[in-house]
Amino acid sequence: MNSSYIKAKELLFKARSEKGFLASAENITNYKRIWARDGVICGLSALLDGDAELIQTFKNTLQTLANHQHELGQIPSNVYFKATNEVELSFGGLAGRVDTVSWFIIGVCNYVSITKDDEFLSDVFPNIEKGLKLLEAWEFNNNDLLYVPRSGNWADEYITEGHTFYDQVLRLWALRCVQKVRPSEAFQSKIERITEKLNGNYRKTNYQTPFHPKAYNQLEDTSYWVASVNPSGYQTMFDAFGNSIAQLLQLGDATFQKRGIRYAETLRESLPLKLVPAFWKPIKEDDDDWKLLVNNCKYEFRNFPYEFHNGGTWQMVNGFYGMSLVQQNYVENPKQVLAAIQQLNAKENYGFYENFNTKTGKAIGVPQCTWSAAGELLLTQYINGKRLIV
């Protein structure tokens, strides 16, 4: 492996703890925690890399999350082990996190599929069932689509809310994973219903029973899956993470899949960093949505245009985007994405920053960020022919 890959893997080693992966190797209190989302993404990269010690750390991560699942089924956003042996749990900040349940399930199923650790699957399958039951409840209207509060997923200071596309495809991935390791007719039926709702509601077709008929009639044709539909209508920005997972799952007909990649590749090639931004276009001060954005932070505002979720560039997201290109049988494009990720991870003496300003290329957020390294590892292994279960 090249030096960049070695540095990325070294960072995962530095961020190991006996309870699982930490979000950063830096001594930053909020990142010295076992985060569900970050931990699973690091763990998936460990599985594809094949290193036994990193895989054990992933198992420990999953065990920590399972051990601290809420009695109602929530998987913690993060778990903090204090020096006094006290445990501090967070299930979200200004809103609870919905996506942690799906990430946990994806992590467990991929871990079991690759390691054949069936005993672990038996141990934590009740946690999976409890999580899936909670996701059913979070539909609220029994309509096969999760309802997610603003700030209820990885885009925790952004404006998307309602039936957010990212959370639907993530749940679909989780269900497909469960169906591979513990098949059942009930899971298969749910998979089919969710797939139909996603195909029908998140792009303009001739779907006869849209969730929100008035909004659907006004929806314009897009080359990608739109970000969300809620009672007020559609949020039609491009969500790179949601669309990447959809491409990974090969959701939609082949023509629309190709069209989506054409859109994303045109966007990627038009930008200075040659990577896709988290959401596009950036929300600016004179936009109607700015008021929703500027107040959506617990401490300090970070979503300036072209930064963080507001049009910022994340190596982790681009890792999944590159994986989706590989899944769709593109050869050169994922290599270009990987080279651009490596370039960003190497900045500031291999700083592995959280994200970058898409316009200026300035490093933003936390350094030594483990999922920035994981995005590089995942895509490298996908290009080398390794695969996760989807």
C-alpha positions as CSV (number, residue, x, y, z in Angstrom):
1,M,0.0,0.0,0.0
2,N,1.1,3.6,-0.6
3,S,2.3,5.9,2.1
4,S,-1.0,7.8,2.2
5,Y,-2.9,4.5,3.0
6,I,-0.3,3.6,5.6
7,K,-0.8,7.0,7.3
8,A,-4.6,6.6,7.3
9,K,-4.3,3.2,8.8
10,E,-1.9,4.5,11.4
11,L,-4.5,7.1,12.5
12,L,-7.0,4.3,13.1
13,F,-4.5,2.6,15.3
14,K,-3.9,5.8,17.2
15,A,-7.6,6.2,17.8
16,R,-8.2,2.7,19.2
17,S,-9.4,2.3,22.8
18,E,-10.4,-0.8,24.7
19,K,-14.1,0.3,24.2
20,G,-13.8,1.0,20.5
21,F,-12.8,3.6,17.9
22,L,-12.6,7.3,19.0
23,A,-13.7,10.0,16.5
24,S,-10.3,11.7,16.6
25,A,-6.8,10.9,17.8
26,E,-6.5,14.5,19.1
27,N,-7.1,15.1,22.8
28,I,-10.4,16.9,22.1
29,T,-13.0,16.0,24.8
30,N,-16.0,15.7,22.5
31,Y,-14.1,13.5,20.1
32,K,-12.6,11.2,22.7
33,R,-15.8,9.2,22.7
34,I,-17.2,6.1,21.0
35,W,-19.4,7.6,18.3
36,A,-21.9,5.3,16.6
37,R,-21.6,6.7,13.2
38,D,-17.9,7.4,13.2
39,G,-17.1,4.1,14.9
40,V,-19.0,2.0,12.4
41,I,-17.5,3.8,9.4
42,C,-14.0,3.2,10.8
43,G,-15.0,-0.4,11.5
44,L,-16.2,-1.0,7.9
45,S,-12.8,0.2,6.7
46,A,-11.1,-2.1,9.2
47,L,-13.1,-5.1,7.8
48,L,-12.1,-4.4,4.2
49,D,-8.5,-3.8,5.3
50,G,-8.5,-7.1,7.2
51,D,-6.2,-6.1,10.1
52,A,-7.2,-8.4,13.0
53,E,-6.5,-5.7,15.7
54,L,-8.6,-3.1,14.0
55,I,-11.4,-5.6,13.5
56,Q,-11.3,-6.4,17.2
57,T,-11.6,-2.7,17.9
58,F,-14.6,-2.6,15.7
59,K,-16.2,-5.5,17.5
60,N,-15.6,-3.6,20.8
61,T,-17.2,-0.5,19.3
62,L,-20.3,-2.5,18.4
63,Q,-20.4,-4.1,21.8
64,T,-20.2,-0.7,23.5
65,L,-23.1,0.6,21.5
66,A,-25.2,-2.5,22.1
67,N,-24.4,-2.4,25.9
68,H,-25.7,1.2,26.1
69,Q,-28.7,1.0,23.8
70,H,-31.7,2.8,25.4
71,E,-34.5,0.6,26.7
72,L,-36.7,2.1,23.9
73,G,-34.2,1.1,21.2
74,Q,-32.1,4.2,20.5
75,I,-28.4,3.6,19.8
76,P,-26.3,6.3,21.5
77,S,-24.9,9.0,19.3
78,N,-21.8,8.6,21.5
79,V,-20.6,7.0,24.7
80,Y,-18.1,8.7,26.9
81,F,-16.1,6.8,29.5
82,K,-14.9,9.2,32.2
83,A,-11.8,8.7,34.3
84,T,-14.0,8.0,37.3
85,N,-15.5,5.0,35.4
86,E,-18.8,6.8,35.1
87,V,-20.4,6.5,31.7
88,E,-22.0,9.6,29.9
89,L,-24.4,8.8,27.1
90,S,-25.6,11.2,24.4
91,F,-28.5,10.4,22.1
92,G,-28.2,13.7,20.3
93,G,-27.9,17.4,20.9
94,L,-30.6,19.8,19.9
95,A,-32.5,16.8,18.4
96,G,-32.1,13.1,18.8
97,R,-30.1,11.2,16.2
98,V,-32.1,8.8,14.0
99,D,-29.3,7.4,11.8
100,T,-27.3,5.8,14.6
101,V,-29.7,2.8,14.7
102,S,-29.2,2.0,11.0
103,W,-25.4,2.5,11.2
104,F,-25.2,0.1,14.1
105,I,-27.2,-2.6,12.2
106,I,-25.1,-2.1,9.0
107,G,-22.0,-2.4,11.2
108,V,-23.0,-5.6,13.0
109,C,-24.2,-7.4,9.8
110,N,-21.0,-6.5,7.8
111,Y,-18.9,-7.6,10.8
112,V,-20.7,-10.9,11.1
113,S,-20.7,-11.5,7.3
114,I,-16.9,-11.0,7.0
115,T,-15.8,-12.6,10.3
116,K,-18.4,-15.4,10.5
117,D,-18.8,-14.5,14.2
118,D,-22.3,-16.0,14.5
119,E,-22.1,-16.1,18.2
120,F,-21.8,-12.3,18.3
121,L,-24.8,-12.0,15.9
122,S,-26.9,-14.1,18.3
123,D,-25.8,-12.0,21.2
124,V,-26.8,-8.6,19.6
125,F,-29.7,-9.7,17.4
126,P,-32.2,-8.6,20.1
127,N,-30.5,-5.1,19.9
128,I,-31.1,-5.2,16.1
129,E,-34.7,-6.2,16.5
130,K,-35.3,-3.5,19.1
131,G,-33.7,-0.9,16.8
132,L,-35.8,-1.9,13.8
133,K,-39.0,-1.8,15.9
134,L,-38.1,1.8,17.0
135,L,-37.5,2.8,13.3
136,E,-41.1,1.5,12.6
137,A,-42.4,3.7,15.4
138,W,-40.4,6.7,14.0
139,E,-42.5,6.5,10.8
140,F,-45.3,7.9,13.0
141,N,-47.9,7.4,10.2
142,N,-47.1,3.8,9.2
143,N,-46.1,4.9,5.7
144,D,-42.7,3.1,5.4
145,L,-40.8,6.4,5.6
146,L,-38.9,7.6,8.7
147,Y,-39.7,11.1,10.0
148,V,-36.5,12.8,11.1
149,P,-36.3,16.0,13.1
150,R,-34.0,18.8,11.9
151,S,-30.5,18.0,13.1
152,G,-31.5,14.3,13.5
153,N,-28.7,12.8,11.6
154,W,-25.1,13.3,10.6
155,A,-25.9,16.8,9.1
156,D,-26.6,17.9,12.7
157,E,-26.5,21.7,12.1
158,Y,-28.1,21.7,8.6
159,I,-31.7,22.4,7.6
160,T,-33.0,19.1,6.2
161,E,-35.9,17.6,8.1
162,G,-38.9,15.4,7.6
163,H,-38.7,12.3,5.4
164,T,-35.0,12.8,4.6
165,F,-33.7,10.7,1.8
166,Y,-30.4,9.9,3.4
167,D,-32.1,8.3,6.5
168,Q,-34.4,6.3,4.2
169,V,-31.6,4.7,2.1
170,L,-29.5,4.1,5.2
171,R,-32.4,2.2,6.8
172,L,-32.9,0.3,3.5
173,W,-29.2,-0.7,3.5
174,A,-29.6,-1.8,7.2
175,L,-32.6,-4.0,6.3
176,R,-30.9,-5.5,3.3
177,C,-27.9,-6.3,5.5
178,V,-30.2,-8.0,8.1
179,Q,-31.9,-9.9,5.3
180,K,-28.5,-11.3,4.2
181,V,-27.5,-12.6,7.7
182,R,-31.0,-13.5,9.1
183,P,-33.5,-13.7,6.2
184,S,-37.2,-13.4,6.9
185,E,-40.4,-12.8,4.8
186,A,-41.2,-9.8,7.0
187,F,-37.9,-8.1,6.3
188,Q,-38.2,-8.8,2.6
189,S,-41.7,-7.3,2.5
190,K,-40.5,-4.1,4.3
191,I,-37.5,-3.8,1.9
192,E,-39.9,-4.0,-1.1
193,R,-42.3,-1.4,0.3
194,I,-39.5,1.1,1.2
195,T,-37.9,0.6,-2.2
196,E,-41.1,1.4,-3.9
197,K,-41.7,4.5,-1.8
198,L,-38.2,5.8,-2.5
199,N,-38.4,5.2,-6.2
200,G,-41.8,7.0,-6.3
201,N,-41.4,10.0,-4.0
202,Y,-37.8,11.3,-4.3
203,R,-37.7,12.1,-8.1
204,K,-40.2,13.2,-10.6
205,T,-41.8,10.2,-12.4
206,N,-45.4,9.3,-13.0
207,Y,-45.9,7.8,-9.6
208,Q,-49.6,7.4,-8.9
209,T,-49.7,7.5,-5.1
210,P,-47.1,10.1,-4.0
211,F,-46.8,10.8,-0.3
212,H,-47.4,14.5,-0.7
213,P,-49.5,14.9,-3.9
214,K,-49.6,18.8,-3.9
215,A,-45.8,19.0,-3.4
216,Y,-45.2,16.2,-5.9
217,N,-47.2,17.9,-8.6
218,Q,-45.0,21.0,-8.2
219,L,-41.7,19.0,-8.0
220,E,-39.4,19.7,-11.0
221,D,-37.4,17.0,-12.7
222,T,-33.9,16.5,-11.2
223,S,-31.0,14.3,-12.2
224,Y,-30.6,13.1,-8.6
225,W,-32.6,12.0,-5.6
226,V,-33.9,15.1,-3.8
227,A,-32.9,15.6,-0.1
228,S,-36.3,15.5,1.7
229,V,-40.0,15.7,1.6
230,N,-41.9,17.1,4.6
231,P,-45.4,18.6,5.3
232,S,-44.2,21.9,3.8
233,G,-43.0,20.4,0.6
234,Y,-39.7,19.2,-0.9
235,Q,-36.2,20.2,0.0
236,T,-34.6,19.7,-3.4
237,M,-30.8,20.3,-2.7
238,F,-28.3,17.6,-3.8
239,D,-27.4,15.4,-0.9
240,A,-24.1,13.7,-1.8
241,F,-24.2,11.2,1.1
242,G,-27.8,10.1,0.5
243,N,-27.2,9.8,-3.3
244,S,-23.9,7.9,-2.8
245,I,-25.7,5.3,-0.6
246,A,-28.5,5.0,-3.2
247,Q,-25.9,4.4,-5.9
248,L,-24.2,1.8,-3.7
249,L,-27.5,0.0,-3.3
250,Q,-28.2,0.5,-7.0
251,L,-31.6,2.1,-6.2
252,G,-33.7,3.1,-9.2
253,D,-33.5,2.1,-12.8
254,A,-30.2,2.0,-14.6
255,T,-31.0,5.1,-16.7
256,F,-31.6,7.2,-13.6
257,Q,-28.5,5.8,-11.9
258,K,-26.3,6.9,-14.9
259,R,-28.0,10.2,-14.9
260,G,-27.3,10.7,-11.2
261,I,-23.6,9.9,-11.7
262,R,-23.4,12.2,-14.6
263,Y,-24.8,15.1,-12.5
264,A,-22.4,14.3,-9.6
265,E,-19.3,13.9,-11.8
266,T,-20.1,17.2,-13.7
267,L,-20.4,19.0,-10.3
268,R,-17.2,17.3,-8.9
269,E,-15.1,18.2,-11.9
270,S,-16.4,21.8,-11.9
271,L,-15.1,22.5,-8.3
272,P,-11.5,23.3,-7.3
273,L,-11.1,20.3,-4.9
274,K,-12.4,17.9,-7.6
275,L,-14.7,16.2,-5.0
276,V,-18.5,16.4,-4.3
277,P,-19.7,18.8,-1.6
278,A,-21.9,17.5,1.2
279,F,-25.0,19.5,0.1
280,W,-25.3,21.7,-3.0
281,K,-25.8,24.6,-3.5
282,P,-24.6,26.4,-0.5
283,I,-27.3,28.4,1.4
284,K,-26.3,32.1,1.5
285,E,-27.3,35.1,3.7
286,D,-29.9,36.4,1.2
287,D,-31.6,33.0,0.8
288,D,-34.9,32.2,2.6
289,D,-33.3,29.2,4.3
290,W,-30.5,31.2,5.9
291,K,-32.6,31.9,9.0
292,L,-33.2,28.2,9.6
293,L,-29.5,27.5,9.2
294,V,-28.0,30.4,11.2
295,N,-29.8,29.6,14.4
296,N,-29.4,25.8,14.2
297,C,-26.3,25.4,16.4
298,K,-25.9,24.7,20.1
299,Y,-22.7,26.7,20.6
300,E,-21.1,28.4,17.6
301,F,-22.2,28.8,14.0
302,R,-20.0,26.8,11.6
303,N,-22.1,26.4,8.4
304,F,-20.8,29.4,6.5
305,P,-21.3,29.0,2.7
306,Y,-18.9,26.3,1.3
307,E,-18.1,24.9,4.8
308,F,-19.3,22.0,7.0
309,H,-22.6,20.7,5.7
310,N,-23.4,23.9,3.8
311,G,-21.5,23.0,0.7
312,G,-18.3,21.9,2.5
313,T,-16.2,19.0,1.2
314,W,-15.8,15.9,3.4
315,Q,-13.3,13.1,2.6
316,M,-15.6,10.6,4.4
317,V,-18.6,11.4,2.2
318,N,-16.4,11.2,-0.9
319,G,-15.1,7.8,0.2
320,F,-18.7,6.6,-0.1
321,Y,-19.2,8.5,-3.3
322,G,-16.1,6.8,-4.8
323,M,-17.3,3.4,-3.5
324,S,-20.7,4.0,-5.3
325,L,-18.8,4.7,-8.6
326,V,-16.9,1.4,-8.2
327,Q,-20.2,-0.4,-7.5
328,Q,-21.6,1.2,-10.7
329,N,-18.6,-0.2,-12.6
330,Y,-16.7,3.0,-13.2
331,V,-13.0,2.5,-13.4
332,E,-11.1,5.8,-13.8
333,N,-13.5,8.1,-11.9
334,P,-13.1,6.4,-8.5
335,K,-9.3,6.6,-8.8
336,Q,-9.6,10.4,-9.4
337,V,-11.8,10.7,-6.3
338,L,-9.3,8.7,-4.3
339,A,-6.4,10.9,-5.4
340,A,-8.3,14.0,-4.4
341,I,-9.2,12.5,-1.0
342,Q,-5.5,11.6,-0.5
343,Q,-4.5,15.1,-1.4
344,L,-6.8,16.6,1.3
345,N,-5.9,14.1,4.0
346,A,-2.2,14.9,3.4
347,K,-2.7,18.6,4.0
348,E,-1.1,20.2,7.1
349,N,1.3,17.3,7.4
350,Y,-1.3,14.5,7.2
351,G,-3.8,16.5,9.3
352,F,-6.8,14.3,8.2
353,Y,-9.1,17.3,8.8
354,E,-12.8,16.8,9.2
355,N,-13.7,18.8,6.1
356,F,-12.6,21.6,3.8
357,N,-13.9,24.9,2.4
358,T,-15.0,23.9,-1.1
359,K,-14.2,27.3,-2.6
360,T,-10.9,28.2,-0.9
361,G,-9.6,24.7,0.0
362,K,-9.0,25.7,3.6
363,A,-9.0,22.9,6.3
364,I,-12.1,23.1,8.6
365,G,-13.1,21.3,11.7
366,V,-11.2,18.7,13.8
367,P,-7.8,17.4,12.8
368,Q,-6.8,13.7,13.0
369,C,-10.4,12.8,12.2
370,T,-10.7,9.0,12.0
371,W,-13.5,8.9,9.5
372,S,-11.6,11.1,7.1
373,A,-8.9,8.3,7.2
374,A,-11.7,5.6,6.9
375,G,-13.1,7.2,3.8
376,E,-9.7,6.8,2.1
377,L,-9.3,3.2,3.3
378,L,-12.8,2.2,2.2
379,L,-12.4,3.5,-1.3
380,T,-8.9,2.1,-1.7
381,Q,-10.2,-1.4,-0.8
382,Y,-13.2,-1.0,-3.1
383,I,-10.9,-0.2,-6.0
384,N,-8.9,-3.3,-5.1
385,G,-12.0,-5.4,-5.4
386,K,-13.2,-5.8,-1.7
387,R,-16.9,-5.3,-1.0
388,L,-19.3,-4.7,1.9
389,I,-22.7,-6.4,2.0
390,V,-25.4,-4.1,0.5
